[in-house]
Amino acid sequence: MKQWLLDESKLWWFLLLVGATVVIIWLQQTFFISDVLYYNTFGDQLSIDTIEMMIGGAKKYAWTSYIVLPILLLLRVTLTACCFYTALFFRNDKPDFASCFNVSLKADTVFFFFGFLNLIYQVVIPANNLTDLSANPLTLLYYLDTENIPKYLLYPLGLVNVAESFYWALMVGLIHYRFKFSLVGSFYFILKSYGIGLILMALIFSLFVM
């Protein structure tokens, strides 16, 4: 644990996360997303020709996900690190952005593991349509009637999930270990840094869809 946390070689860890997530995306696109799911999802709404155009477009541009993925991962890790850095700056704790980025990057491992668990879930309970494929029983939205929920509430409610809880827990441990805060102090630090950033992000998405 100590060596894993203090190792500041962030490039190889970033590449490892990207590579592992790319494998998950490839497995999903290769073995889980089929033409049948498109027909089952849109068969009552669209013509056969339209559905075939959708399938063709999805296959044609499937490669874009492998380009967008590293960008989104880097953006997410960087924004979280900026939240930590800003909070440390206002605490007058001589912030070090490299350490903040390192903690943020290591904590992001949680999302890879839950992505892998979601693949296992899809193997055990195969999807009948694209809606089932995107369903996740570890999120609050899975148990709500999303059709009757305002769209601007979908993103904030989607943040209530098991993966996010484990993400917070790992961040607490990493902050505690790296910056020598107490566990309670680490939690409040994350609440006042990442938590505020997450609320702002949710507000932006909610205003965007209103």
Secondary structure, DSSP 8 states (H G I E B T S, - for coil): -HHHHH---HHHHHHHHHHHHHHHHHHIIIII--HHHHHHHHTTTS-HHHHHHHHHHHHHTTTHHHHHHHHHHHHHHHHHHHHHHHHHHHTTS---HHHHHHHHHHHTHHHHHHHHHHHHHHHHS--SSHHHHH--TTBGGGGS-GGGS-GGGHHHHHT-BHHHHHHHHHHHHHHHHHH---HHHHHHHHHHTHHHHHHHHHHHHHHHH-
